[in-house]
Amino acid sequence: MTVIQPDADEVVEPQAVYDWSAQLSRPHELLKVAECGHFFHGKLTDLKDLVLPRLAS
């Protein structure tokens, strides 16, 4: 499982996601996207680069 969290999310508090992720018992990775809001405006290429390799595996 992969959790991708923008660090400037204006809809969901990033720290709430970090705390939730830290409590998960299931193995996962948490990816923090710098200088990015909830809808990944201006960062969709970066998001694609994070997602595509994980979909292939």
PDB file with SEQRES, HELIX, SHEET and CRYST1 records, atoms N, CA, C and O in Angstrom:
SEQRES   1 A   57  MET THR VAL ILE GLN PRO ASP ALA ASP GLU VAL VAL GLU          
SEQRES   2 A   57  PRO GLN ALA VAL TYR ASP TRP SER ALA GLN LEU SER ARG          
SEQRES   3 A   57  PRO HIS GLU LEU LEU LYS VAL ALA GLU CYS GLY HIS PHE          
SEQRES   4 A   57  PHE HIS GLY LYS LEU THR ASP LEU LYS ASP LEU VAL LEU          
SEQRES   5 A   57  PRO ARG LEU ALA SER                                          
HELIX    1 AA1 PRO A   14  GLN A   23  1                                  10    
HELIX    2 AA2 LEU A   44  ALA A   56  1                                  13    
SHEET    1 AA1 2 THR A   2  PRO A   6  0                                        
SHEET    2 AA1 2 GLU A  29  VAL A  33  1                                        
CRYST1    1.000    1.000    1.000  90.00  90.00  90.00 P 1           1          
ATOM      1  N   MET A   1       0.845  -1.180   0.000  1.00  0.00           N  
ATOM      2  CA  MET A   1       0.000   0.000   0.000  1.00  0.00           C  
ATOM      3  C   MET A   1       0.886   1.236   0.000  1.00  0.00           C  
ATOM      4  O   MET A   1       1.929   1.281   0.651  1.00  0.00           O  
ATOM      5  N   THR A   2       0.446   2.224  -0.738  1.00  0.00           N  
ATOM      6  CA  THR A   2       1.160   3.495  -0.820  1.00  0.00           C  
ATOM      7  C   THR A   2       0.205   4.628  -0.467  1.00  0.00           C  
ATOM      8  O   THR A   2      -0.925   4.672  -0.954  1.00  0.00           O  
ATOM      9  N   VAL A   3       0.660   5.533   0.372  1.00  0.00           N  
ATOM     10  CA  VAL A   3      -0.088   6.730   0.726  1.00  0.00           C  
ATOM     11  C   VAL A   3       0.708   7.911   0.179  1.00  0.00           C  
ATOM     12  O   VAL A   3       1.889   8.069   0.487  1.00  0.00           O  
ATOM     13  N   ILE A   4       0.057   8.734  -0.629  1.00  0.00           N  
ATOM     14  CA  ILE A   4       0.712   9.916  -1.184  1.00  0.00           C  
ATOM     15  C   ILE A   4       0.032  11.139  -0.600  1.00  0.00           C  
ATOM     16  O   ILE A   4      -1.173  11.328  -0.768  1.00  0.00           O  
ATOM     17  N   GLN A   5       0.808  11.969   0.087  1.00  0.00           N  
ATOM     18  CA  GLN A   5       0.251  13.125   0.786  1.00  0.00           C  
ATOM     19  C   GLN A   5       0.973  14.405   0.369  1.00  0.00           C  
ATOM     20  O   GLN A   5       2.186  14.518   0.550  1.00  0.00           O  
ATOM     21  N   PRO A   6       0.244  15.364  -0.183  1.00  0.00           N  
ATOM     22  CA  PRO A   6       0.833  16.669  -0.461  1.00  0.00           C  
ATOM     23  C   PRO A   6       1.126  17.400   0.854  1.00  0.00           C  
ATOM     24  O   PRO A   6       0.319  17.354   1.782  1.00  0.00           O  
ATOM     25  N   ASP A   7       2.264  18.065   0.933  1.00  0.00           N  
ATOM     26  CA  ASP A   7       2.616  18.711   2.204  1.00  0.00           C  
ATOM     27  C   ASP A   7       1.927  20.053   2.417  1.00  0.00           C  
ATOM     28  O   ASP A   7       1.975  20.605   3.516  1.00  0.00           O  
ATOM     29  N   ALA A   8       1.283  20.587   1.374  1.00  0.00           N  
ATOM     30  CA  ALA A   8       0.544  21.844   1.524  1.00  0.00           C  
ATOM     31  C   ALA A   8      -0.936  21.617   1.261  1.00  0.00           C  
ATOM     32  O   ALA A   8      -1.620  22.494   0.733  1.00  0.00           O  
ATOM     33  N   ASP A   9      -1.429  20.444   1.630  1.00  0.00           N  
ATOM     34  CA  ASP A   9      -2.834  20.086   1.398  1.00  0.00           C  
ATOM     35  C   ASP A   9      -3.744  21.042   2.161  1.00  0.00           C  
ATOM     36  O   ASP A   9      -3.613  21.210   3.373  1.00  0.00           O  
ATOM     37  N   GLU A  10      -4.663  21.665   1.434  1.00  0.00           N  
ATOM     38  CA  GLU A  10      -5.579  22.612   2.053  1.00  0.00           C  
ATOM     39  C   GLU A  10      -6.926  21.983   2.397  1.00  0.00           C  
ATOM     40  O   GLU A  10      -7.791  22.650   2.964  1.00  0.00           O  
ATOM     41  N   VAL A  11      -7.112  20.710   2.062  1.00  0.00           N  
ATOM     42  CA  VAL A  11      -8.369  20.007   2.346  1.00  0.00           C  
ATOM     43  C   VAL A  11      -8.205  19.039   3.511  1.00  0.00           C  
ATOM     44  O   VAL A  11      -9.049  18.989   4.405  1.00  0.00           O  
ATOM     45  N   VAL A  12      -7.134  18.280   3.501  1.00  0.00           N  
ATOM     46  CA  VAL A  12      -6.845  17.299   4.559  1.00  0.00           C  
ATOM     47  C   VAL A  12      -5.538  17.715   5.236  1.00  0.00           C  
ATOM     48  O   VAL A  12      -4.514  17.889   4.575  1.00  0.00           O  
ATOM     49  N   GLU A  13      -5.586  17.870   6.536  1.00  0.00           N  
ATOM     50  CA  GLU A  13      -4.389  18.274   7.294  1.00  0.00           C  
ATOM     51  C   GLU A  13      -3.297  17.224   7.121  1.00  0.00           C  
ATOM     52  O   GLU A  13      -3.492  16.074   7.514  1.00  0.00           O  
ATOM     53  N   PRO A  14      -2.143  17.593   6.538  1.00  0.00           N  
ATOM     54  CA  PRO A  14      -1.088  16.617   6.324  1.00  0.00           C  
ATOM     55  C   PRO A  14      -0.670  15.868   7.594  1.00  0.00           C  
ATOM     56  O   PRO A  14      -0.421  14.664   7.541  1.00  0.00           O  
ATOM     57  N   GLN A  15      -0.590  16.552   8.712  1.00  0.00           N  
ATOM     58  CA  GLN A  15      -0.166  15.886   9.946  1.00  0.00           C  
ATOM     59  C   GLN A  15      -1.145  14.790  10.351  1.00  0.00           C  
ATOM     60  O   GLN A  15      -0.739  13.774  10.914  1.00  0.00           O  
ATOM     61  N   ALA A  16      -2.430  14.988  10.069  1.00  0.00           N  
ATOM     62  CA  ALA A  16      -3.423  13.950  10.372  1.00  0.00           C  
ATOM     63  C   ALA A  16      -3.141  12.695   9.556  1.00  0.00           C  
ATOM     64  O   ALA A  16      -3.294  11.580  10.055  1.00  0.00           O  
ATOM     65  N   VAL A  17      -2.735  12.872   8.315  1.00  0.00           N  
ATOM     66  CA  VAL A  17      -2.393  11.722   7.467  1.00  0.00           C  
ATOM     67  C   VAL A  17      -1.105  11.068   7.970  1.00  0.00           C  
ATOM     68  O   VAL A  17      -1.015   9.842   8.020  1.00  0.00           O  
ATOM     69  N   TYR A  18      -0.120  11.867   8.339  1.00  0.00           N  
ATOM     70  CA  TYR A  18       1.135  11.310   8.856  1.00  0.00           C  
ATOM     71  C   TYR A  18       0.873  10.503  10.132  1.00  0.00           C  
ATOM     72  O   TYR A  18       1.416   9.412  10.305  1.00  0.00           O  
ATOM     73  N   ASP A  19       0.049  11.040  11.010  1.00  0.00           N  
ATOM     74  CA  ASP A  19      -0.277  10.329  12.260  1.00  0.00           C  
ATOM     75  C   ASP A  19      -1.033   9.034  11.977  1.00  0.00           C  
ATOM     76  O   ASP A  19      -0.735   7.994  12.563  1.00  0.00           O  
ATOM     77  N   TRP A  20      -2.011   9.102  11.076  1.00  0.00           N  
ATOM     78  CA  TRP A  20      -2.779   7.908  10.690  1.00  0.00           C  
ATOM     79  C   TRP A  20      -1.847   6.860  10.098  1.00  0.00           C  
ATOM     80  O   TRP A  20      -1.937   5.679  10.433  1.00  0.00           O  
ATOM     81  N   SER A  21      -0.961   7.291   9.224  1.00  0.00           N  
ATOM     82  CA  SER A  21      -0.022   6.376   8.579  1.00  0.00           C  
ATOM     83  C   SER A  21       0.890   5.695   9.609  1.00  0.00           C  
ATOM     84  O   SER A  21       1.180   4.503   9.500  1.00  0.00           O  
ATOM     85  N   ALA A  22       1.327   6.450  10.589  1.00  0.00           N  
ATOM     86  CA  ALA A  22       2.218   5.896  11.614  1.00  0.00           C  
ATOM     87  C   ALA A  22       1.526   4.821  12.447  1.00  0.00           C  
ATOM     88  O   ALA A  22       2.195   3.962  13.021  1.00  0.00           O  
ATOM     89  N   GLN A  23       0.201   4.856  12.521  1.00  0.00           N  
ATOM     90  CA  GLN A  23      -0.544   3.890  13.320  1.00  0.00           C  
ATOM     91  C   GLN A  23      -0.958   2.644  12.549  1.00  0.00           C  
ATOM     92  O   GLN A  23      -1.471   1.693  13.138  1.00  0.00           O  
ATOM     93  N   LEU A  24      -0.743   2.643  11.248  1.00  0.00           N  
ATOM     94  CA  LEU A  24      -1.133   1.484  10.446  1.00  0.00           C  
ATOM     95  C   LEU A  24      -0.280   0.272  10.804  1.00  0.00           C  
ATOM     96  O   LEU A  24       0.936   0.384  10.961  1.00  0.00           O  
ATOM     97  N   SER A  25      -0.905  -0.853  10.929  1.00  0.00           N  
ATOM     98  CA  SER A  25      -0.144  -2.081  11.201  1.00  0.00           C  
ATOM     99  C   SER A  25       0.264  -2.755   9.897  1.00  0.00           C  
ATOM    100  O   SER A  25       1.182  -3.575   9.880  1.00  0.00           O  
ATOM    101  N   ARG A  26      -0.405  -2.419   8.821  1.00  0.00           N  
ATOM    102  CA  ARG A  26      -0.120  -2.988   7.509  1.00  0.00           C  
ATOM    103  C   ARG A  26       1.129  -2.323   6.904  1.00  0.00           C  
ATOM    104  O   ARG A  26       1.282  -1.106   7.003  1.00  0.00           O  
ATOM    105  N   PRO A  27       2.009  -3.097   6.288  1.00  0.00           N  
ATOM    106  CA  PRO A  27       3.178  -2.490   5.641  1.00  0.00           C  
ATOM    107  C   PRO A  27       2.732  -1.498   4.558  1.00  0.00           C  
ATOM    108  O   PRO A  27       1.822  -1.776   3.778  1.00  0.00           O  
ATOM    109  N   HIS A  28       3.384  -0.357   4.532  1.00  0.00           N  
ATOM    110  CA  HIS A  28       3.035   0.665   3.555  1.00  0.00           C  
ATOM    111  C   HIS A  28       4.189   1.639   3.401  1.00  0.00           C  
ATOM    112  O   HIS A  28       5.144   1.634   4.177  1.00  0.00           O  
ATOM    113  N   GLU A  29       4.075   2.468   2.384  1.00  0.00           N  
ATOM    114  CA  GLU A  29       5.031   3.560   2.244  1.00  0.00           C  
ATOM    115  C   GLU A  29       4.247   4.865   2.228  1.00  0.00           C  
ATOM    116  O   GLU A  29       3.150   4.941   1.674  1.00  0.00           O  
ATOM    117  N   LEU A  30       4.819   5.876   2.838  1.00  0.00           N  
ATOM    118  CA  LEU A  30       4.225   7.202   2.875  1.00  0.00           C  
ATOM    119  C   LEU A  30       5.107   8.111   2.042  1.00  0.00           C  
ATOM    120  O   LEU A  30       6.285   8.299   2.345  1.00  0.00           O  
ATOM    121  N   LEU A  31       4.534   8.670   0.998  1.00  0.00           N  
ATOM    122  CA  LEU A  31       5.259   9.589   0.131  1.00  0.00           C  
ATOM    123  C   LEU A  31       4.719  10.994   0.354  1.00  0.00           C  
ATOM    124  O   LEU A  31       3.524  11.242   0.196  1.00  0.00           O  
ATOM    125  N   LYS A  32       5.602  11.905   0.719  1.00  0.00           N  
ATOM    126  CA  LYS A  32       5.221  13.297   0.939  1.00  0.00           C  
ATOM    127  C   LYS A  32       5.639  14.104  -0.287  1.00  0.00           C  
ATOM    128  O   LYS A  32       6.798  14.061  -0.701  1.00  0.00           O  
ATOM    129  N   VAL A  33       4.694  14.836  -0.862  1.00  0.00           N  
ATOM    130  CA  VAL A  33       4.981  15.630  -2.054  1.00  0.00           C  
ATOM    131  C   VAL A  33       5.138  17.089  -1.637  1.00  0.00           C  
ATOM    132  O   VAL A  33       4.187  17.728  -1.186  1.00  0.00           O  
ATOM    133  N   ALA A  34       6.351  17.599  -1.796  1.00  0.00           N  
ATOM    134  CA  ALA A  34       6.670  18.961  -1.373  1.00  0.00           C  
ATOM    135  C   ALA A  34       6.005  20.003  -2.260  1.00  0.00           C  
ATOM    136  O   ALA A  34       5.801  19.786  -3.455  1.00  0.00           O  
ATOM    137  N   GLU A  35       5.672  21.134  -1.655  1.00  0.00           N  
ATOM    138  CA  GLU A  35       5.127  22.289  -2.364  1.00  0.00           C  
ATOM    139  C   GLU A  35       3.937  21.912  -3.245  1.00  0.00           C  
ATOM    140  O   GLU A  35       3.871  22.278  -4.418  1.00  0.00           O  
ATOM    141  N   CYS A  36       3.011  21.182  -2.658  1.00  0.00           N  
ATOM    142  CA  CYS A  36       1.895  20.653  -3.432  1.00  0.00           C  
ATOM    143  C   CYS A  36       0.618  20.710  -2.609  1.00  0.00           C  
ATOM    144  O   CYS A  36       0.615  20.397  -1.419  1.00  0.00           O  
ATOM    145  N   GLY A  37      -0.478  21.120  -3.268  1.00  0.00           N  
ATOM    146  CA  GLY A  37      -1.786  21.170  -2.622  1.00  0.00           C  
ATOM    147  C   GLY A  37      -2.592  19.911  -2.884  1.00  0.00           C  
ATOM    148  O   GLY A  37      -2.120  18.984  -3.542  1.00  0.00           O  
ATOM    149  N   HIS A  38      -3.798  19.888  -2.370  1.00  0.00           N  
ATOM    150  CA  HIS A  38      -4.657  18.712  -2.390  1.00  0.00           C  
ATOM    151  C   HIS A  38      -4.902  18.150  -3.789  1.00  0.00           C  
ATOM    152  O   HIS A  38      -4.950  16.932  -3.966  1.00  0.00           O  
ATOM    153  N   PHE A  39      -5.054  19.008  -4.766  1.00  0.00           N  
ATOM    154  CA  PHE A  39      -5.378  18.557  -6.116  1.00  0.00           C  
ATOM    155  C   PHE A  39      -4.149  18.438  -7.022  1.00  0.00           C  
ATOM    156  O   PHE A  39      -4.283  18.234  -8.229  1.00  0.00           O  
ATOM    157  N   PHE A  40      -2.962  18.563  -6.446  1.00  0.00           N  
ATOM    158  CA  PHE A  40      -1.702  18.370  -7.168  1.00  0.00           C  
ATOM    159  C   PHE A  40      -1.549  19.318  -8.362  1.00  0.00           C  
ATOM    160  O   PHE A  40      -0.913  18.967  -9.355  1.00  0.00           O  
ATOM    161  N   HIS A  41      -2.136  20.530  -8.266  1.00  0.00           N  
ATOM    162  CA  HIS A  41      -1.996  21.514  -9.339  1.00  0.00           C  
ATOM    163  C   HIS A  41      -0.516  21.794  -9.594  1.00  0.00           C  
ATOM    164  O   HIS A  41       0.241  22.081  -8.667  1.00  0.00           O  
ATOM    165  N   GLY A  42      -0.124  21.706 -10.836  1.00  0.00           N  
ATOM    166  CA  GLY A  42       1.265  21.944 -11.212  1.00  0.00           C  
ATOM    167  C   GLY A  42       2.198  20.802 -10.878  1.00  0.00           C  
ATOM    168  O   GLY A  42       3.398  20.894 -11.139  1.00  0.00           O  
ATOM    169  N   LYS A  43       1.682  19.731 -10.310  1.00  0.00           N  
ATOM    170  CA  LYS A  43       2.513  18.603  -9.891  1.00  0.00           C  
ATOM    171  C   LYS A  43       1.992  17.278 -10.446  1.00  0.00           C  
ATOM    172  O   LYS A  43       2.394  16.216  -9.971  1.00  0.00           O  
ATOM    173  N   LEU A  44       1.112  17.321 -11.437  1.00  0.00           N  
ATOM    174  CA  LEU A  44       0.533  16.075 -11.948  1.00  0.00           C  
ATOM    175  C   LEU A  44       1.577  15.180 -12.598  1.00  0.00           C  
ATOM    176  O   LEU A  44       1.474  13.956 -12.520  1.00  0.00           O  
ATOM    177  N   THR A  45       2.568  15.765 -13.232  1.00  0.00           N  
ATOM    178  CA  THR A  45       3.653  14.954 -13.805  1.00  0.00           C  
ATOM    179  C   THR A  45       4.427  14.262 -12.692  1.00  0.00           C  
ATOM    180  O   THR A  45       4.789  13.093 -12.823  1.00  0.00           O  
ATOM    181  N   ASP A  46       4.685  14.974 -11.597  1.00  0.00           N  
ATOM    182  CA  ASP A  46       5.369  14.368 -10.449  1.00  0.00           C  
ATOM    183  C   ASP A  46       4.526  13.242  -9.858  1.00  0.00           C  
ATOM    184  O   ASP A  46       5.048  12.188  -9.497  1.00  0.00           O  
ATOM    185  N   LEU A  47       3.222  13.475  -9.763  1.00  0.00           N  
ATOM    186  CA  LEU A  47       2.326  12.448  -9.238  1.00  0.00           C  
ATOM    187  C   LEU A  47       2.348  11.208 -10.136  1.00  0.00           C  
ATOM    188  O   LEU A  47       2.415  10.081  -9.645  1.00  0.00           O  
ATOM    189  N   LYS A  48       2.291  11.421 -11.435  1.00  0.00           N  
ATOM    190  CA  LYS A  48       2.360  10.302 -12.385  1.00  0.00           C  
ATOM    191  C   LYS A  48       3.663   9.526 -12.198  1.00  0.00           C  
ATOM    192  O   LYS A  48       3.661   8.295 -12.220  1.00  0.00           O  
ATOM    193  N   ASP A  49       4.767  10.236 -12.015  1.00  0.00           N  
ATOM    194  CA  ASP A  49       6.062   9.576 -11.822  1.00  0.00           C  
ATOM    195  C   ASP A  49       6.110   8.767 -10.530  1.00  0.00           C  
ATOM    196  O   ASP A  49       6.855   7.790 -10.443  1.00  0.00           O  
ATOM    197  N   LEU A  50       5.333   9.155  -9.535  1.00  0.00           N  
ATOM    198  CA  LEU A  50       5.255   8.375  -8.294  1.00  0.00           C  
ATOM    199  C   LEU A  50       4.352   7.160  -8.441  1.00  0.00           C  
ATOM    200  O   LEU A  50       4.643   6.093  -7.900  1.00  0.00           O  
ATOM    201  N   VAL A  51       3.263   7.321  -9.168  1.00  0.00           N  
ATOM    202  CA  VAL A  51       2.245   6.270  -9.248  1.00  0.00           C  
ATOM    203  C   VAL A  51       2.591   5.173 -10.247  1.00  0.00           C  
ATOM    204  O   VAL A  51       2.461   3.991  -9.930  1.00  0.00           O  
ATOM    205  N   LEU A  52       3.027   5.540 -11.440  1.00  0.00           N  
ATOM    206  CA  LEU A  52       3.245   4.549 -12.496  1.00  0.00           C  
ATOM    207  C   LEU A  52       4.147   3.370 -12.100  1.00  0.00           C  
ATOM    208  O   LEU A  52       3.778   2.222 -12.348  1.00  0.00           O  
ATOM    209  N   PRO A  53       5.306   3.614 -11.500  1.00  0.00           N  
ATOM    210  CA  PRO A  53       6.154   2.464 -11.137  1.00  0.00           C  
ATOM    211  C   PRO A  53       5.496   1.543 -10.112  1.00  0.00           C  
ATOM    212  O   PRO A  53       5.754   0.340 -10.098  1.00  0.00           O  
ATOM    213  N   ARG A  54       4.652   2.105  -9.263  1.00  0.00           N  
ATOM    214  CA  ARG A  54       3.995   1.292  -8.233  1.00  0.00           C  
ATOM    215  C   ARG A  54       2.842   0.466  -8.818  1.00  0.00           C  
ATOM    216  O   ARG A  54       2.500  -0.591  -8.287  1.00  0.00           O  
ATOM    217  N   LEU A  55       2.254   0.948  -9.899  1.00  0.00           N  
ATOM    218  CA  LEU A  55       1.206   0.193 -10.567  1.00  0.00           C  
ATOM    219  C   LEU A  55       1.790  -0.979 -11.344  1.00  0.00           C  
ATOM    220  O   LEU A  55       1.131  -2.005 -11.509  1.00  0.00           O  
ATOM    221  N   ALA A  56       3.005  -0.834 -11.813  1.00  0.00           N  
ATOM    222  CA  ALA A  56       3.651  -1.880 -12.600  1.00  0.00           C  
ATOM    223  C   ALA A  56       4.089  -3.058 -11.748  1.00  0.00           C  
ATOM    224  O   ALA A  56       4.248  -4.166 -12.260  1.00  0.00           O  
ATOM    225  N   SER A  57       4.287  -2.834 -10.456  1.00  0.00           N  
ATOM    226  CA  SER A  57       4.790  -3.926  -9.601  1.00  0.00           C  
ATOM    227  C   SER A  57       3.684  -4.694  -8.923  1.00  0.00           C  
ATOM    228  O   SER A  57       3.953  -5.636  -8.177  1.00  0.00           O  
TER     229      SER A  57                                                      
END                                                                             
